[in-house]
Amino acid sequence: MKNVMDTLRERGFIKQTVFEEELYEKLGKESVSFYIGFDPTADSLHVGHFMQLIAMKHMQDAGHRPIVLIGGGTGMIGDPSGRTDMRSMMTRETVKYHVECFKKQMARFIRFDGENGAIVVDNADWLMSLNYIDFLREVGVHFSVNKMLTAECYRSRMEKGLTFLEFNYMLMQAYDFLVLHQKYGCSLELGGDDQWSNILAGADLIRRKEQKPAYAMTFTLLTTSEGKKMGKTAKGAVWLDENKTSPYEFYQYWRNTADSDVEKCLKLLTFLPLDEIASLCEHKDERINRAKEVLAFELTGMVHGEEKALSAQAQAKAAFGGEGEMPVKNVPATVETVLGALVASGICKSNGEARRLIEQGGVSVGETKVTDINMPVPGKEFILHKGKKVHVKVVIG
């Protein structure tokens, strides 16, 4: 079987590793238990988690065992990486509920049964009962404050103020790796490149304390060609939960991927063969739209199932006539109801026509059918559908 590191490298995942040759050899000849951490700060995963889920599937398909670490304990502290503020803390009950939501979504990507089936663990199980003095003696002794302060996750917070609570995060994450190594034989931690310092600290702790091999590997962050993180819209994050981001909105997000980002996204986020991706992205003119449709369909199918992906695709084709972007209608800030938006956007010629259309069930906002003629507009931007053929993006203001 092909070494999974070759697969990950060819598709553009790998950013940094340590003991690379040693790790490559290990992944090629035995099943390796690895882990990726997820912050349980919401009841759904989002597009920012996508690469980790895909990487876990590549690893599991190659015979390695995923360990999903839920940061129920570290989530009560807050990871300072990539942030300029402090995360809010959560109760154990909230974390438990979020874990159940995560597991349902992850089950579309990885297996939780059979040989090398994934397991889910919560670091609150060991962090909440830690004895502080013992922790300092056993773990703290292996960390240099001077070295920690050179880590980007801390340097970026120093000017605004870094709490001692957050300063402990690196030690906690390193300790997680140590516990997983001792309990489950875990020898590899994976994650986004913004986690490099924390991941490296864990591998280093195991090598120092246990005198055993441990490895770190980080992935390229999912960003646009302009360097901005993908997965954000005017409405906020693009979620995997259809109640937060509908299958149609999810499909449309990927359908609107910039031309320069399509090939990268197909390599990182789908399982299509590389030669097929190269063929799809061979032309940089209007023919790149076919690659965008494939990207949108593949990802929507993975997250929401083929039936909803087909429905989203059909809805998009109806809206765009197969190509181009959805027409945008700017309406005055005084418009407060969907009925008013129908008239102001020119979809309906009068209030009477708009009222009849709503009463007949012919109007939807996103995927929600409008049944109340007094329904307020859902925000400054929304998609308005008249029947199956008229679809416009309404922008208020």
Secondary structure, 3 states (H helix, E strand, C coil): CCCHHHHHHHCCCEEEECCHHHHHHHHHHCCCEEEEEECCCCCCCEHHHHHHHHHHHHHHHCCCEEEEEECCCHHHCCCCCCCCCCCCCCCHHHHHHHHHHHHHHHCCCCCCCCCCCCEEEECHHHHCCCCHHHHHHHCHHHCCHHHHCCCHHHHHHHCCCCCHHHHCHHHHHHHHHHHHHHHHCCCEEEEEHHHHHHHHHHHHHHHHHCCCCCEEEEECCCECCCCCECCEECCEECECCCCCCCHHHHHHHHHCCCHHHHHHHHHHHCCCCHHHHHHHCCCCCCCHHHHHHHHHHHHHHHHHCHHHHHHHHHHHHHHHCCCCCCCEEEECCCCCEHHHHHHHCCCCCCHHHHHHHHHCCCEEECCEECCCCCCECCCCEEEEEECCCEEEEEEEC
